[in-house]
Structures are given as C-alpha cells and as structure tokens.
Amino acid sequence: MKLAVELWKRRLRNSENPPLTVDSLKSSTRGQKVVPKGLFVLLQGQQHQEGVSSRGVLETDMVVTGEGMPFGGACRSSAHMWRSVFCLGVFLVLVLLAEIGWVAADNSLYKQMKSSADRPHSVSITDFGAVGDGVTLNTKAFQNAIFYLHSFADKGGAQLFVPPGRWLTGSFSLISHLTLSLDKDAVIIGSMDSSEWPIIDPLPSYGRGRELPGGRHQSLIHGNNLTDVIITGGNGTINGQGGVWWDWFRNGTLNYTRPHLVEFMYSTGVVISNVTFVDSPFWAIHPVYCSQVLVQHVTILAPLDSPNTDGIDPDSSNNVCIEDCYISTGDDLIVIKSGWDEYGISFARPCSNISIHRIMGETGSGAGIALGGEMSGGISEVEAEGIQLFNSKHGIRIKTSPGRGGYVRNIYISNVTMKDVDIAIRITGKYGEHPDENYDPKALPVINRITIRDVTGVNISTAGVLEGIQGDSFSDICLSNVVLNVTSHHPWKCSFVEGYSDLVSPESCEPLKVVPNQSSVCYAADHLKPQISSGNRLMNPFLRLSSL
C-alpha cells in the first residue's frame, strides 16, 4: 500500500502546490468506501511525519493564483467571481505552456485554450430555476441554460457555473466554446430514471450497442461535433448513481447498453480537469472520434466489484493526453480502443498519439493500462509512464482475438510500480466476444513493437501470461529492467510470441530471452523524459512518438 501513495509523496517533494491530505481525500471522495482505508492511514502518518497541514480539497499540482489559492479553489460566492479566478488560473497555465513549448507541439489547441481563458459570458445554473436539493430534477434547467449560452459561442464563448448543492439531472448535451465549471461542493447527480437518459444510435465503429443489439443510452454529459469545450472546477463531483444500472446488468433486465458519465464524439479541443467522477453506470470518460483531448487531475471512483466501470477510454481518437489521475474502479483504469470487428475495420479510424503520465489506482477485474478488447481500427504510438498500481487483477494488458483485425503497435510503457497484482503483464489473443455472426475469423490482428521497461512489483502472483495466436505470432515484444517479486512457481506462460528481454527477473520465457543485437527490434521513445515536477508536467502533452 505504501507504493500507492509514493507518487503523491514524490509530487509533494517536487511541487510548491498544495498537498493531498486526509481531509482533502475524504472531501474529494465524499467518504466513498472504494478508497482503500490503508491509503487514509498512510496519509495520516505522512502528515504527522512531514507536518502537512489539512487543506480543503484534492488540489495537488493545481496552478496557484497570486493570492496563493489554486484556481477554482476560492471566490465561489457568485458565478462572476468564479469566472475571474478560473480565467486567472487558465491564464497562468497558458503562460507556462508558452514558456515550455506546448505551442510548438499543437498550436491549434493552444489557441483554443487561450480563447477559453476569458469566457466573457457566465451564468449560474440557478439562474434557470435549478434547485440543488438532490430531489428536484434539473434536466430542463441544464438544457435551457446551455441553449441560452449557445448564442455566445461566436462572442468568445461562455461558462455555466454549478454552485454548491446536489443537482439531480438527466442527460444533457454541451456546446462548443463552453466551460462547465463545478464548485468544490457541487455534485451533479445522474437520475435513476432510465427515461432521463435518451436512446441514441450505436457508434458506427461498433455497429450496435456494446452490451446489446440496437441503440445505447446517451451519457450523462454528452457532446457531439464540438470545438473548445471544458469541464473543470474546484474538484466538484459528477455522480452517476451507477448502482441501479449495475443491478439491471446483473439481472439481465437492460434493454439498451448502459451510459457513460461523459462522452464526446467527433470533437476537438476537449479539456476535463479537477473533477471527481463517482459510480459511472458504464465507462466513465469516453472520448470517441476526437482529437486534442486533455484529461488532467481527475479522480474516478467506483466499487471494485462494479461491472465494466472503466475509468478513461480513448476510442478511435488521436492526440490525447491523460495525466495526474487517481482511479479506483471495477475495470480497466485506462483502456485504449478503436472499434469492434468488421465495424471497426470498415470505419478504419485508429487511436494514436496517446500520452499517459502519472496514474495511480486499483482495479477489481481489469488492468492499470490496457489496450484493446476493441481495437479493429488500430492502436499505435502510445506512451505511458509513471504508473502506480496496487490491489489489482492485471498490471499491463493487451487484449485481442481472431476476427478483430487491426493492429496494436509502437507501444512504450515505462516506470511502472505494482503491489498485490495477480498478473503483472498479460497479452492475449483469446479475448472477448463478437458483435454478430458477420465477423471474419480470418481477420487476424497484428501485435508488434511493444516495449515494457523499468517495472517493479511486490507480491505479484504471475509475472506474465503472453498468448499469441497460432499462425499469427505477436512479435517484437520487448521487456527490459523488469523486476518482480513473484509468488508462483511458474512465473511466465508464453505461446506464439517472440521478442527480446534484458534484466528481467524472474527470467523470462524462452521466446523472449536475451539474443545479442536484437534490441534494435524494440520500439523506443528515446526523446521522452519522465515528468515529475510541476514545472514541466505540461510539456508537450501531444507528443509524436518515434522509433529508433
């Protein structure tokens, strides 16, 4: 469990920003049982030892204003005061970005964020009759507020402020050039009435709902074909009340596929930051067919036995940066996707240029970092580093099967720490069902140029299960500096894979053992450097990865 807080301790040592404390974690999670008790205990000890004072919310690594308060952390008495603080915070972020080179990395998104820093129009949800008592349904208020703000899209954009309270609502859709900003004591609550979550068409790259034929429920917060949209605040909460949906799933009484908490489709310039997501009915954050997406300083919580509660699922999207998140859910913390069998092959939109940094968490049945399951459009150029996992089923996982087609290639995962994990590394060609009987069983996936390095693990049951497909071996699987304390007498299980290994303990399986001069087959991102301090954590979030 000490490994679970080491990331935070390291960030405290390298940052002048407010720390994570016991009170802040309790506040941000609203007492959710999914946060390990041991994490609170260790934080208490850390506070006593280091003299860390208690702060209000989870604010680690936030940008600090001139008055020493993190943006979004003060001036909540009115929407207009909130906007001033938010704008100052975003302005400081933009100054930092300009200094360290994000402009060069992606100039268009920089321009969009610059325009977002000063939303000239701001309203509160209460201006449209919303009542934050946790009982009154506010769907119409959210819809009417956003409809009103639509008229300001070409006038610099607008902000919708959600003040303290418990705001019950059904699904609503955002618009371009909009900031949805939550006070730290604001909780947006998803209705338990399924009729408040409209049915929409299946994704074209899936051909049907992921769980059932036909349509699917729209996400609680939805966006389609948007530009420049932000969800942020002072670490307010979005609660999907997923328990009722999980019961319907387990009882087999669902009529349509469950909804996400947040889904953006065909959108560009999406920022999600400083928000806590609780009890999503299905995947929590799902950017699909998007580009230029930043998810940062987000907490995602669901019980470890909750079904299919993935944290963040970039899907057929490019230029996605995910960093500094804590995720504790029932399924994969972060999983990269790109369509399902013949539908994904036909749609042919890959997921590429994905950058993941400093993620901490646990999962009941999934993996810390996963690729695939649905990967028929292809996945490539993925870099993940600074991953801290504990109490989890899998550490790193790649999932595919005959009929998927597509590819997973040019993947670089490094600086991973695990504790109490069943299988540290799993690559399987035997995963998942098919959408219908029309898939092509001869459509075999290509899995190659996968590099996993600088991994340590304590109390690991199995080091690795690497299972390719007969007649379709997975190639150039490279392991380097992987040291695992394994309890099994058979630490590695390998079939139909080939590659390279160096400094691996326990010694890797035969197809991956050291072969001189074979490291050249390994994919590398040699220009990427670990990002720890607050001064460089935003450097080039949309990186083009390259091989040697």
N, C-alpha and C positions, 0 to 999 in steps of 0.2 A: 504493500500500500504506500510505502514511502516514495516509491517510484511515481506514484500518481500525483504527488504534489511537488516533485523535484522541478518540473517545468516552471511552476509558479515561483518557487524559491529562486530559480535561476533568473527569471524575469525581474523579480524584486531586486536582485543584486545588480542588475544591468539597466535599471529604469528609475527615473525620478518620479514616476507617476504613482498614483495611489494604489495600495496593495489589495490583494484578495485577503479577506479576514473571515473569521467565523460568522460575524454578524452580516457581512456582505453576502456570503454564500447562502445563509439562511434566508436573507431578504430576497435574493435573486431567485431562489428556488421555491419560495413560499412554503418551506417545510416539506417538500416532496420527499417521500421515502426512497426514491430512486437514487438519491445522492448517498454514497456509502458513508455510514456512520464513522468509519475509520478516517475518512477524509476530514471530518469535523475535528476529530480527536487530534490528528496530526497538526491541523492548523492551529488548534488551541495551544499545543506545545510549541509550535513555531512562534506564535505571537508572544508567549511568555518568555521564550528564549531571546527573541530578537527585539522585543519591546514594540511590536507593531500595534498601533492604536486602532480602534474599531472605526470603520467607515460605513457609510450608508448602503451602498450598492456595489455590485461587481464592476469595478471601474479600472482594473489593472490595464496599463498601457493605453488608456484613453489620452487624447490630446488635452492639454491643460490650458485654460484661459488665463488672461492676465491677472485675475483675482485668485488663481490657484485652484479653481474648481474645474472639473472635467466638463467639456461641452455637453449639454444635455443634463448636467448634474445640478443646476441651480436655476433660479428665476422661473418657477413653474406657476406663478400665480395667474398668468394670462398667456394666451397664445402668442401675443405680440412680443412679450418679454422673452418667451421661449425661443421665438424665431431669431431674436438678436443674439442670444447665446449660441444657438446652433450655427448661425452664419459665421460668428467669430471662430468657432471650432473648425468648421469646414475651411474657412479662410486660412487658418494655421496649417491644416493638412495640405492645402494647395501650395502654400509657401514651401513646405517640406518637400512635396512632390517635385516642385520646380527645381529645388536645390539638388535633389538626388537622382533625377533623371527619368521620372515616370513619363514626362512629356515626350522624351525620345522613344520610350517603349510603346506608348499608344497615345498619340496626340489627340485623337478624336475624343477619347473618353476623358482626358484631362479637360478639354474644352467644355464638355458636357457638365463635369463636376464643377468647373468654375462658374458656369451659369447657374448651377443649382445652389451655390453658396449663398446667394442672395435672392431667395424667393420673395418677390415684392408683395405677394398677397398671402395672407394667413387667416384661417378661421379655425374655430374650435367646433368639435362635433356637437357640443351643447348648443351652439347657435342654430342647430337644425332640429332641436327638440329631443336630443338623445338624453337618456336617463341612466346613470351609472349605478343602478341598484342591484345588478345581477339578475334581475327578474324581467324588467321591461325589455321587449325585443326592439332593437335599434337598427334593424336591417335597412328600413326606409331612410332613417336619418343618415347612415353612411352613404347610401346610394344618392340621396338628394344633395348631400354636401359635395360629393365628388362630381355630380352633374353640374352643380353651380361653379365649381373650380375649373371645369373644362374651359370656360370662356377666357381663362387667364393663361392658357397653355402657350399662346403666342405673345404673351405680355410678360415673359420672364418666369412663368410657372407659378406654382402656389404650394402652400403647405396646409395639411389637415392635421390639427393637433388633437390628441386624445388625452384629456386631463386625468387626474386620479379618479378611480372608480372601477366598477366591474361592468363592462359594456357588453351585454349579450347581443349577438347578431347572427344572422345567416350569412351566406356567401355574398361578397361584393367585389366589384372589379375596379382596379385603379386605372389611371390615365397617364399619358405622357407628361413629363415636366412636373411631376408631383412628388412631394415628400410627405409620407405618412409618419408622424412623429409621436411617440408614446412617452408620457411622463413615467418616471420610475415606479409610480404607484398605480399606473393604468394597467388594466387587464382586459384585453379583448377576448371574449368567451364565445366559442362556437356553439350554436344551438344544437340541442339533442333531437330536434325535429328534422328528420331527413328531407322533408319537403323544402326546408330552407337552404338546401344545397342542390341547386338545379342540376339536371342531367345534360351533359354536353357530349359532343361526338368523340369517339375514340381517337387517339393520336394516329396519324397516318403511318408512322413507323412501327406501330403495334398492331394495327388492323382491327382491334377490339379492345375492350377493357382488359386491364392486366389480370383481373381476377375472374371476370365473367364475360361471355359474349355480349356485344352491344355497347352502349354508352358507358359513361362514368360520371360520378358526382364531381361537380366543379369544386375547386379548392376554396377554402375559407376566404383567402385573399388571392385574387386572380388578376392576371394581366395578359393581354394578347396584343401583339404588334405594337409595343410601346418603345419609347425612347426616353432615357433620362428619368428613371423612377427610383425612389429611395424609400426604404423602410428603416427607421432608426429611432433614437431617443435616448432616455436615461436608463436603459435596461428594463423597460416595461415588459409585460408578458403577453403572449398570444397563446391561449389555452384552447385546444381543440375538443376537450371533453371526449377523448377517444374511447373511453371505456365502453360506451354503448355500442360503438362501431365494432370494437373487438368482440363483444358478445354476439353481435349479429353474424360476424365472420365465423366464429367458433360454432355457432348453432346452425350455420348453413342457411340463414334467412336473408342474406343480402340479395337484392335484385340487380344492383349495379356495383361496379368497382368503387371501393372506398375513396374518399377525397384526401388530398394533401392539405397541409396548412397553408402553404404558399406555393403557387405555381405561376411562372412567367413563361409565355410562349412567344416565339418569333420576336424577341425583344432585345434591345441593345442599350448598354449603359445602365445596368441594374446594380444597385448597392443595397446590401442588407447588413446592418451593423447594430451592435449594442441593444439586442433584443433577446429575451428568453422565450423559447418555444416549448410548450408543455403538452404532452398527451395528444400527439397528432393521430388522427384516425388511420393514416397510412404513412407514406413518406412525408417528412416534414417540409423540406425545401426542395423544389423540383424546377430548376431552370431547364427548359427543353427548347431546342432550336434557337438558342440565344447566343449572343456574343458580348464580350466585355462585361463580365459579371464579377463583382467583388462581394464575398461573404466574409465578414470580419467581426471578431469579438461577439460571437453568438454562443448562447448556451441552449442546448437541446436536451430535453429530459422526457423519458417515458419508462415505465416499469420494464425490467429486464426480461419479463415473460410476455410482453406485449407483441402481437404479431405484425411483422412487416413494417415496423416503425423506424425505417431508415432515417438517418439524420439529414445528409445533404446529397442529392443525386443529380449531378450534372449529366445531361442527357442530350446527345447529338448537338452539343454546344462547343464553342471554341473561345479561347482567351478567358479562362475562368481562374480566379484566384480565391483560395479559401485559406484563412489563417487565423490563429489565435482563438480557437474554439474549444469549448468543453462539451462533450456529447456523451450521454449515458442513455442507451435505448435498448430495445429488444432485437434489433437487427443491425445491419452494417452502419458504421458511423458515417463514412463517406464511401459512396459507390458510384463508379463512372459507367454510364450506359450509352447505347446508341441503336436502339431498335431491336425488334424481335423477329427472327427468322426471315421468311420471304418478304415480309413487310419492311423490315429494316434494310434488307438487301436492296429492295426496289427503291425505297426512299433515299438511300445512299447519302445520308448526312452523318459524317463521323463526329466523334468527340475528340478534340485535340487541343494542345497547348493548355494543359491543366496544371496549375501550380498550387501545391498544398504545403502549408508550413505550420508547425507548432500546434498540433492537435492532441488533446488529451481526453481519455474516456474509457468506457467499458461497454460491452455488448453481451446480451444474453445468448444469442444464437448466431450472430453474424461475425464480421471481421472489422478490424480498425480501418484498414484501407482495402477496398475491394474494386475489382474491375470486371465488368461483365455480368453474367447472367443473361442480360440482353445486350449484345454487342455486335449485332449483324451489320451495322453501318460502319464499324471500325472504330478503334480507340488507339491513339498514338500521341507521342510527345507529352508524357505525363511525368511530373517530378513531384515527389513527396518527401519531406524531411522533417525531423523534429517530432516524431510521433511517439506518444506515451500511452501504453495500453495496460490495463490490468483487469483481472477477473473476467476474461473473455473467452469465447469459443475459438475464434481464429485471430491471428495477427494480421497477416497479409494474405489476400486470396484473389485468385483469378478463376473465373467461372465460365465455362462454355460447354458445347456438346455438338455432335454431328447434326447438321440441319441449320446451325446458326450462320455458317459462312462468316464473312467479315474477318477482322484481324484485331489482335492486341499486340502492339509492338512499340519499341522505343520507350520503355518504361524505366524510370530511375527512382528507386526508393532507398533512402539512407537515413542514418541517425534515428534508429527505432529502438525503443526500450519496452520490454514486456515483462509482466509479472503475473503468475497464475493464469496462464493461457493454455488451452488444450492443444492446439496445433499452431505452431508459430508461422509456418509458410505452407500454403496449400494452393496448388494449381491443378485444376481438374477439368477433364474433358467429358465428364459424366453428369453435368448439372442441368437440372431444370426441365420443365415440360415445354410443349409446343402450343402455339395459338390455335392450330386446327390441323386437319389432315393434309393440307396442301403444301406443307413444307417439303423441301428437297433433302432427303437424308444424305445425299452425296455432296451437299454444300458444307465443306469442312472448313473450320476456322484455321487461321494462321496465327500461331502464337510464337513470337520470336523477339530476340533482343530485349530481354528482361534482366535488369540489373538490380540486385538487392545487396546492400552492403552496410557495414557498421551497425550491426544488430546485436543487442544483448538481451538475454532473457533469463529469468529466475523462476523456478518451479514450472517448467514447461513439460507438458505430458509427451508430446511428439514434436520433434524438430521440424519435419517436413513430410508432406504427402504430395508427391508430384506425379500426376497421372495424365499422360498424353492420350492420344487416340491412335489405335493401331492403324498403320498406314498413313498417319498424319502426325508424326512426332513433333513435339514442341522443341524448338531449337534455340541455341544461344541463351540458355538460362544461366546466368552468372551470379554466383554467390561469393562475397568477399568480406572477410573480417566479421564473420557471424559466429558468436559465442553464446551457446545456450546451455543452461543447466537443466538437463532432461531427465525425467523420471522413468521413461520407458526403456526397456531392454532392446527395442528395435526403433531407434530414433528416426530413421529415414525409410520411406517407402517410395520407390521410384519405378516408373514404367513409361516407355515411349517418350523419353525426354533426353536431351543431350545439351551439353554446355561446359561450363568451366567453374571451378571453385578454388579458393585460396584462403588459408587461415580460417577454416571452418571447423567448429567443434560443437558436438561430436562430428567425426569425419563424415563427409557427405557420401552419398551413394555413388556407385561405380561410374554411371554416365556423366557425373559432374566432377569427378576427381581431377586434380591438377594435371594439366597437359602443357608442357613448355610451349611458349609463344602463342598460346591460344587466347590470352586475354584480349587480343585485338578484336575478337568477335563480340566483345561485350559492349553494350550501349553505355555511353558516358555523357554526363553533363558537366564537363570539367570547369566551365566558367561560372557555375553556380556556387555560391558560398553560403554557409549557414547564416541565418538571420536571427539574431537573438536580441540585440539591444534595440530600444525604442527608436534610436536614431536612424537605423537602417531598415526597419521592419517593413517599410512600404516600398523598398527599392525594386523597381521593375517587376510589378506583380504579374504582368502579362509577358512572360518570357518565351522567346522562341528557343526551344531546346535543340541541341545539335549533338551529333555523334562525333567520335574521334575519326 
